[in-house]
Amino acid sequence: MLQGEHITVRYGSFTVVDDLSFHLKEGQWLMLAGPNGAGKSTLIEAIAQGAPHSGTIRWKGEDIRGLKASSLARKIGVLAQKNNVGYAYTVEEVVGLGRYAYKSGLFSGRDDDGKAAVEKALEMTGLSDLRHASMLTLSGGETQRVFLAQVFAQDPQVLILDEPANHLDLKYQQHIFSLIRDWLKEPGRAVLSVVHDLSLARKYGTHAILLDHGKTISRGLIDDVMTPENLKQVYGMDVYAWMKDMLSQWEK
Ligand SMILES: Nc1ncnc2c1ncn2[C@@H]1O[C@H](COP(=O)(O)OP(=O)(O)OP(=O)(O)O)[C@@H](O)[C@H]1O
């Protein structure tokens, strides 16, 4: 569905993403992992056409640079790493912005499915009771769920999520990740997400890319990528031993 070929992002002489390629196919959940500063968010910005890059990003074979923003927004929904609303918009209004791509054109303003899509997105993310709340009054986790709801309301075919678990408590981490997995069961859908929690990556991912200093260290099926050797190379520590140690705290 979504393919990146030889994507490189440079800021001055600093290469942030170095000749990265990926191919996201229907039904896949591709986890993008790697240490702080590895270039994960920058890759997502490049896909969202927000970071200057070389290389090509294709939607079903077509270079996305040739697509209109509204057309792209119906295909790809992007949750950025940092989201904020500096005004007292309500939760419902911000989620409704996800429908913007459906409102342009000849019958400007009409979006017959919009209300139902917003309603469903509010319900999916547990925000129905907060629909009239001001964005300025929300907690970090509530704010994160509003922007997730906005992406769901957009009804795209591919979700691109930069740290979707950001600010979420354990209950909502489980809820949102299970929700995304259910969302993915519909034909014609795929997910690419940045995750720091490697347990979440392993539990929910089908494929992974491990990045370090902009370079692809490993790419493929999740179990083939998340090996002790690859993780040690990238994180400079015995990740498996650390995970087991953390888990053993609960067995005392
Ligand atoms: N606009 C920019 N100008 C210069 N350097 C930038 C710019 N954007 C990002 N960088 C640098 O590129 C590197 C990669 O940043 P990026 O945000 O993509 O990393 P990341 O893998 O998402 O990290 P994290 O896990 O901390 O979120 C960092 O060293 C960052 O400082």
Ligand as a Chemical Component Dictionary entry (heavy atoms), coordinates in Angstrom:
data_LIG
# 
_chem_comp.id                   LIG 
_chem_comp.type                 NON-POLYMER 
_chem_comp.pdbx_formal_charge   0 
_chem_comp.three_letter_code    LIG 
# 
loop_
_chem_comp_atom.comp_id 
_chem_comp_atom.atom_id 
_chem_comp_atom.alt_atom_id 
_chem_comp_atom.type_symbol 
_chem_comp_atom.charge 
_chem_comp_atom.model_Cartn_x 
_chem_comp_atom.model_Cartn_y 
_chem_comp_atom.model_Cartn_z 
_chem_comp_atom.pdbx_ordinal 
LIG N1  N1  N 0 14.482 20.380 11.963 1  
LIG C1  C1  C 0 15.604 19.822 12.435 2  
LIG N2  N2  N 0 16.792 20.441 12.300 3  
LIG C2  C2  C 0 17.937 19.880 12.756 4  
LIG N3  N3  N 0 17.992 18.670 13.370 5  
LIG C3  C3  C 0 16.832 18.014 13.528 6  
LIG C4  C4  C 0 15.585 18.545 13.082 7  
LIG N4  N4  N 0 14.604 17.644 13.369 8  
LIG C5  C5  C 0 15.218 16.620 13.985 9  
LIG N5  N5  N 0 16.551 16.835 14.088 10 
LIG C6  C6  C 0 17.534 15.937 14.705 11 
LIG O1  O1  O 0 17.426 14.697 14.048 12 
LIG C7  C7  C 0 17.629 13.623 14.967 13 
LIG C8  C8  C 0 16.487 12.653 14.882 14 
LIG O2  O2  O 0 15.339 13.252 15.445 15 
LIG P1  P1  P 0 13.963 12.463 15.523 16 
LIG O3  O3  O 0 12.989 13.332 16.240 17 
LIG O4  O4  O 0 13.588 11.967 14.175 18 
LIG O5  O5  O 0 14.381 11.213 16.428 19 
LIG P2  P2  P 0 13.501 10.068 17.072 20 
LIG O6  O6  O 0 14.097 8.768  16.654 21 
LIG O7  O7  O 0 12.060 10.272 16.762 22 
LIG O8  O8  O 0 13.799 10.311 18.614 23 
LIG P3  P3  P 0 12.920 10.168 19.957 24 
LIG O9  O9  O 0 12.880 8.705  20.270 25 
LIG O10 O10 O 0 13.726 10.918 20.956 26 
LIG O11 O11 O 0 11.567 10.763 19.717 27 
LIG C9  C9  C 0 17.806 14.252 16.343 28 
LIG O12 O12 O 0 19.188 14.286 16.650 29 
LIG C10 C10 C 0 17.246 15.657 16.173 30 
LIG O13 O13 O 0 17.882 16.564 17.014 31 
# 
loop_
_chem_comp_bond.comp_id 
_chem_comp_bond.atom_id_1 
_chem_comp_bond.atom_id_2 
_chem_comp_bond.value_order 
_chem_comp_bond.pdbx_ordinal 
LIG N1  C1  SING 1  
LIG C1  N2  SING 2  
LIG C1  C4  DOUB 3  
LIG N2  C2  DOUB 4  
LIG C2  N3  SING 5  
LIG N3  C3  DOUB 6  
LIG C3  C4  SING 7  
LIG C3  N5  SING 8  
LIG C4  N4  SING 9  
LIG N4  C5  DOUB 10 
LIG C5  N5  SING 11 
LIG N5  C6  SING 12 
LIG C6  O1  SING 13 
LIG C6  C10 SING 14 
LIG O1  C7  SING 15 
LIG C7  C8  SING 16 
LIG C7  C9  SING 17 
LIG C8  O2  SING 18 
LIG O2  P1  SING 19 
LIG P1  O3  DOUB 20 
LIG P1  O4  SING 21 
LIG P1  O5  SING 22 
LIG O5  P2  SING 23 
LIG P2  O6  DOUB 24 
LIG P2  O7  SING 25 
LIG P2  O8  SING 26 
LIG O8  P3  SING 27 
LIG P3  O9  DOUB 28 
LIG P3  O10 SING 29 
LIG P3  O11 SING 30 
LIG C9  O12 SING 31 
LIG C9  C10 SING 32 
LIG C10 O13 SING 33 
# 
